[in-house]
Amino acid sequence: MSLCLDISAKILNQNKKLLLNQLSSFATSKFLKSELNEKKELDDLFKKVVVEVRGHDNAVLESYKTFVQQASKELEINLNEIREPDRFIERWTLLKSRFSNRKHMRQYEMRTYFREFEFKHLTGSTCDTLLEYIQRNLPEGVAMHVHKTKLCQLPEHFS
């Protein structure tokens, strides 16, 4: 009989410990939930995001264009338009040698090609994810400029 009482007392003590552990974890999880609700902020909305890519090799930009198209398709992002502005050619006419005659001239040129990707109706987190992904896979020798058009709520004194 005393053996049964000892066993039942041990089981009760273990149940009390489990119950206390559950209560303490419940209290911390409740605290964390209330803390998360306080920090909840609205996400930014972008009407359009234009990514301009510049490079000196047209084939590299074409390859990068297909990569951005596939990435936007996989992430289910609306790629509205891909523009191909005119190339910019910068030319220098220089002497062949520093001390040579005027008739020994050479002309050097540097061509810069452009691509513009226009994404429409993005949230801030989606935009950050997309930009991080396509920036990490940017080829060498290619520059990127990002132009964001953000939607804002009108102030009260305007309405």
Residue frames as qw, qx, qy, qz and C-alpha x, y, z in Angstrom:
[[0.000, 0.885, 0.466, 0.000, 0.00, 0.00, 0.00],
 [0.288, -0.818, 0.103, 0.488, 2.75, 2.41, 0.93],
 [0.448, -0.104, 0.602, 0.653, 4.50, 1.53, -2.35],
 [0.220, 0.647, 0.631, 0.368, 1.39, 2.60, -4.30],
 [0.158, -0.941, -0.229, 0.191, 1.21, 5.86, -2.34],
 [0.430, -0.565, 0.335, 0.619, 4.88, 6.59, -3.05],
 [0.381, 0.184, 0.666, 0.615, 4.41, 5.95, -6.77],
 [0.082, 0.807, 0.544, 0.213, 1.26, 8.08, -6.95],
 [0.287, -0.871, -0.047, 0.395, 3.03, 10.91, -5.05],
 [0.430, -0.311, 0.488, 0.694, 5.92, 10.81, -7.54],
 [0.274, 0.466, 0.680, 0.496, 3.49, 10.91, -10.48],
 [0.076, -0.915, -0.393, 0.054, 1.66, 13.89, -8.95],
 [0.368, -0.720, 0.172, 0.562, 4.95, 15.76, -8.44],
 [0.396, -0.023, 0.615, 0.681, 5.96, 15.10, -12.04],
 [0.150, 0.692, 0.635, 0.308, 2.56, 16.32, -13.28],
 [0.198, -0.913, -0.192, 0.299, 2.91, 19.50, -11.21],
 [0.395, -0.485, 0.388, 0.677, 6.34, 20.15, -12.75],
 [0.309, 0.279, 0.699, 0.581, 4.98, 19.58, -16.26],
 [0.007, 0.843, 0.534, 0.068, 2.03, 21.84, -15.56],
 [0.286, -0.828, 0.019, 0.482, 4.34, 24.60, -14.27],
 [0.393, -0.220, 0.553, 0.701, 6.58, 24.26, -17.32],
 [0.217, 0.533, 0.695, 0.431, 3.59, 24.50, -19.63],
 [0.110, -0.915, -0.360, 0.146, 2.30, 27.58, -17.81],
 [0.342, -0.679, 0.216, 0.613, 5.67, 29.33, -17.99],
 [0.332, 0.018, 0.650, 0.684, 6.03, 28.58, -21.70],
 [0.103, 0.727, 0.644, 0.216, 2.49, 29.77, -22.28],
 [0.202, -0.890, -0.168, 0.373, 3.24, 33.03, -20.48],
 [0.333, -0.470, 0.415, 0.704, 6.37, 33.69, -22.53],
 [0.269, 0.285, 0.727, 0.563, 4.63, 32.88, -25.80],
 [0.001, 0.852, 0.523, -0.006, 1.77, 35.21, -24.85],
 [0.279, -0.787, 0.067, 0.546, 4.31, 37.94, -24.08],
 [0.351, -0.183, 0.596, 0.699, 6.05, 37.42, -27.42],
 [0.205, 0.568, 0.715, 0.351, 2.75, 37.60, -29.32],
 [0.078, -0.927, -0.315, 0.190, 1.83, 40.91, -27.71],
 [0.351, -0.618, 0.305, 0.634, 5.33, 42.23, -28.46],
 [0.348, 0.119, 0.700, 0.613, 4.96, 41.26, -32.13],
 [0.117, 0.773, 0.607, 0.139, 1.59, 43.00, -32.41],
 [0.194, -0.879, -0.076, 0.428, 3.09, 46.25, -31.13],
 [0.308, -0.488, 0.500, 0.646, 5.92, 46.19, -33.69],
 [0.511, 0.454, 0.687, 0.246, 3.63, 45.45, -36.64],
 [0.025, 0.559, -0.147, -0.815, 4.14, 48.09, -39.37],
 [0.705, 0.619, 0.240, -0.247, 2.55, 48.62, -42.74],
 [0.676, -0.026, 0.482, 0.557, 4.58, 47.53, -45.75],
 [0.077, 0.545, -0.231, -0.802, 5.56, 50.12, -48.38],
 [0.677, 0.518, 0.523, -0.003, 3.78, 50.01, -51.73],
 [0.197, -0.423, 0.450, 0.761, 5.56, 50.82, -54.96],
 [0.638, 0.599, 0.140, -0.464, 3.65, 51.84, -58.07],
 [0.852, 0.496, -0.127, 0.108, 6.61, 50.95, -60.26],
 [0.576, -0.631, 0.407, 0.322, 10.25, 50.00, -59.90],
 [0.689, 0.709, -0.152, 0.002, 12.55, 50.64, -62.85],
 [0.729, -0.454, 0.379, 0.344, 15.87, 48.78, -62.88],
 [0.515, 0.824, -0.219, -0.085, 18.37, 50.23, -65.35],
 [0.841, -0.271, 0.343, 0.319, 21.36, 48.06, -66.27],
 [0.349, 0.882, -0.278, -0.154, 24.41, 49.41, -68.12],
 [0.788, -0.286, 0.465, 0.283, 27.25, 47.46, -69.69],
 [0.088, 0.670, -0.497, -0.544, 29.79, 47.44, -72.50],
 [0.019, -0.113, 0.942, 0.314, 28.90, 44.01, -73.91],
 [0.595, 0.008, -0.176, -0.784, 25.51, 43.58, -75.57],
 [0.661, -0.009, -0.735, -0.148, 25.56, 39.76, -75.31],
 [0.244, -0.048, -0.758, 0.603, 26.04, 39.92, -71.52],
 [0.323, 0.084, 0.260, -0.906, 23.04, 42.22, -71.18],
 [0.670, 0.033, -0.469, -0.575, 20.90, 39.91, -73.33],
 [0.545, -0.038, -0.819, 0.176, 21.84, 36.98, -71.11],
 [0.053, -0.091, -0.602, 0.791, 21.05, 39.00, -67.99],
 [0.484, 0.009, -0.111, -0.868, 17.70, 40.00, -69.53],
 [0.699, -0.082, -0.646, -0.297, 16.66, 36.33, -69.83],
 [0.386, -0.069, -0.763, 0.514, 17.78, 35.76, -66.22],
 [0.176, 0.061, 0.348, -0.919, 15.62, 38.65, -64.93],
 [0.618, -0.022, -0.362, -0.698, 12.64, 37.40, -66.95],
 [0.657, -0.096, -0.748, -0.002, 12.96, 33.90, -65.47],
 [0.232, -0.058, -0.653, 0.718, 13.47, 35.26, -61.95],
 [0.353, 0.019, 0.143, -0.924, 10.37, 37.45, -62.15],
 [0.692, -0.051, -0.523, -0.495, 8.35, 34.53, -63.52],
 [0.565, -0.079, -0.779, 0.262, 9.50, 32.22, -60.68],
 [0.122, -0.152, -0.549, 0.813, 8.79, 34.85, -58.01],
 [0.056, 0.674, 0.722, 0.146, 5.43, 35.64, -59.69],
 [0.139, -0.612, -0.105, 0.771, 6.27, 39.33, -60.08],
 [0.509, 0.779, 0.364, -0.038, 4.69, 41.48, -62.78],
 [0.413, -0.286, 0.376, 0.779, 7.47, 42.41, -65.24],
 [0.400, 0.742, 0.330, -0.425, 5.60, 45.06, -67.19],
 [0.581, 0.813, -0.048, -0.002, 8.08, 46.17, -69.81],
 [0.718, -0.310, 0.281, 0.556, 11.66, 45.69, -71.00],
 [0.356, 0.927, -0.002, -0.114, 13.11, 48.69, -72.82],
 [0.783, -0.021, 0.218, 0.582, 16.29, 48.88, -74.85],
 [0.072, 0.944, 0.007, -0.323, 17.37, 52.56, -75.05],
 [0.654, 0.712, -0.190, 0.172, 19.87, 53.67, -77.69],
 [0.824, -0.193, -0.124, 0.518, 23.49, 52.91, -76.98],
 [0.095, -0.980, 0.111, 0.134, 25.85, 55.71, -75.97],
 [0.843, 0.256, 0.012, 0.472, 29.13, 55.95, -77.90],
 [0.262, -0.924, 0.150, 0.237, 31.99, 58.01, -76.53],
 [0.822, 0.429, 0.034, 0.374, 34.87, 58.65, -78.95],
 [0.366, -0.817, 0.224, 0.386, 38.40, 59.98, -78.40],
 [0.734, 0.628, -0.061, 0.252, 40.76, 60.99, -81.18],
 [0.546, -0.763, 0.271, 0.214, 44.34, 60.80, -79.90],
 [0.317, 0.735, -0.586, -0.125, 47.85, 60.79, -81.27],
 [0.921, 0.081, -0.382, 0.006, 49.32, 57.34, -81.83],
 [0.696, -0.109, -0.362, 0.610, 52.34, 58.30, -79.79],
 [0.281, -0.812, -0.285, 0.425, 52.85, 61.18, -77.42],
 [0.196, -0.669, 0.272, 0.663, 55.49, 62.89, -79.60],
 [0.475, 0.217, 0.708, 0.475, 54.41, 61.85, -83.13],
 [0.024, -0.029, -0.335, -0.941, 53.12, 63.97, -86.00],
 [0.486, 0.202, 0.284, -0.801, 49.58, 65.13, -86.37],
 [0.637, 0.253, -0.494, -0.534, 48.97, 62.70, -89.24],
 [0.413, 0.046, -0.902, 0.119, 49.46, 59.65, -86.96],
 [0.459, -0.213, 0.323, -0.800, 46.12, 59.70, -85.15],
 [0.219, -0.164, -0.961, -0.036, 43.95, 56.92, -83.73],
 [0.501, -0.327, -0.042, -0.800, 40.31, 56.98, -82.77],
 [0.144, -0.053, -0.936, 0.317, 39.15, 55.07, -79.70],
 [0.508, -0.327, -0.209, -0.769, 35.55, 54.50, -78.72],
 [0.041, 0.027, 0.892, -0.449, 33.65, 53.13, -75.77],
 [0.461, -0.283, -0.518, -0.663, 30.09, 51.87, -76.27],
 [0.191, -0.002, 0.752, -0.631, 27.62, 51.64, -73.40],
 [0.376, -0.271, -0.736, -0.493, 24.47, 49.55, -73.86],
 [0.330, -0.137, 0.464, -0.810, 21.35, 49.86, -71.69],
 [0.367, -0.341, -0.828, -0.254, 18.41, 47.71, -70.59],
 [0.297, -0.208, 0.357, -0.861, 15.49, 48.90, -68.46],
 [0.305, -0.293, -0.905, -0.044, 13.18, 46.51, -66.60],
 [0.331, -0.292, 0.120, -0.889, 9.91, 47.96, -65.31],
 [0.252, -0.267, -0.913, 0.177, 8.10, 46.13, -62.51],
 [0.329, -0.427, -0.138, -0.831, 4.63, 47.28, -61.46],
 [0.708, -0.483, -0.064, -0.512, 2.69, 47.11, -58.19],
 [0.665, 0.104, -0.654, 0.345, 5.22, 45.70, -55.70],
 [0.607, -0.784, -0.119, -0.054, 5.25, 45.63, -51.92],
 [0.077, -0.875, 0.463, -0.115, 8.35, 46.69, -50.02],
 [0.663, -0.383, 0.644, -0.006, 9.35, 43.20, -48.92],
 [0.832, 0.396, 0.375, 0.102, 8.82, 41.73, -52.40],
 [0.398, 0.896, -0.147, 0.129, 10.82, 44.56, -53.95],
 [0.300, -0.762, 0.571, -0.065, 13.70, 44.05, -51.49],
 [0.796, -0.100, 0.595, 0.038, 13.74, 40.30, -52.16],
 [0.741, 0.620, 0.226, 0.125, 13.72, 40.76, -55.94],
 [0.221, 0.925, -0.280, 0.129, 16.43, 43.44, -55.92],
 [0.491, -0.617, 0.615, -0.016, 18.68, 41.41, -53.63],
 [0.838, 0.110, 0.528, 0.079, 18.30, 38.35, -55.86],
 [0.670, 0.695, 0.149, 0.212, 19.02, 40.13, -59.14],
 [0.004, -0.929, 0.355, -0.106, 21.86, 42.20, -57.64],
 [0.663, -0.465, 0.584, 0.056, 23.63, 39.12, -56.34],
 [0.760, 0.211, 0.557, 0.262, 23.61, 37.64, -59.84],
 [0.305, 0.926, -0.060, -0.215, 24.74, 40.82, -61.61],
 [0.881, 0.258, 0.026, 0.396, 27.58, 40.01, -64.05],
 [0.516, -0.467, 0.069, 0.715, 30.98, 41.68, -63.82],
 [0.223, -0.030, 0.372, 0.900, 31.31, 44.98, -65.62],
 [0.166, -0.581, -0.618, -0.503, 27.59, 45.74, -65.39],
 [0.004, 0.016, -0.416, 0.909, 26.20, 48.67, -63.40],
 [0.185, -0.564, -0.788, -0.161, 22.68, 48.88, -61.98],
 [0.107, -0.095, 0.206, -0.968, 20.51, 51.90, -61.12],
 [0.126, -0.482, -0.867, 0.032, 17.16, 51.44, -59.36],
 [0.182, -0.171, -0.009, -0.968, 14.36, 54.04, -59.52],
 [0.106, -0.397, -0.892, 0.189, 11.38, 53.43, -57.18],
 [0.271, -0.351, -0.179, -0.878, 8.03, 55.23, -57.34],
 [0.125, -0.177, -0.859, 0.464, 6.41, 54.88, -53.91],
 [0.318, -0.605, -0.514, -0.519, 2.70, 55.24, -53.18],
 [0.161, -0.039, -0.579, 0.798, 1.95, 57.43, -50.16],
 [0.096, -0.706, -0.699, 0.059, -1.25, 58.34, -48.40],
 [0.101, 0.662, 0.121, 0.732, -2.34, 61.96, -48.79],
 [0.165, -0.043, -0.577, 0.799, -2.03, 64.06, -45.64],
 [0.009, 0.617, 0.749, -0.241, -5.28, 65.00, -43.90],
 [0.025, 0.654, 0.116, -0.747, -5.03, 68.71, -44.72],
 [0.051, 0.194, -0.637, -0.744, -5.21, 67.93, -48.48],
 [0.105, -0.322, -0.903, -0.265, -8.49, 66.03, -48.33]]
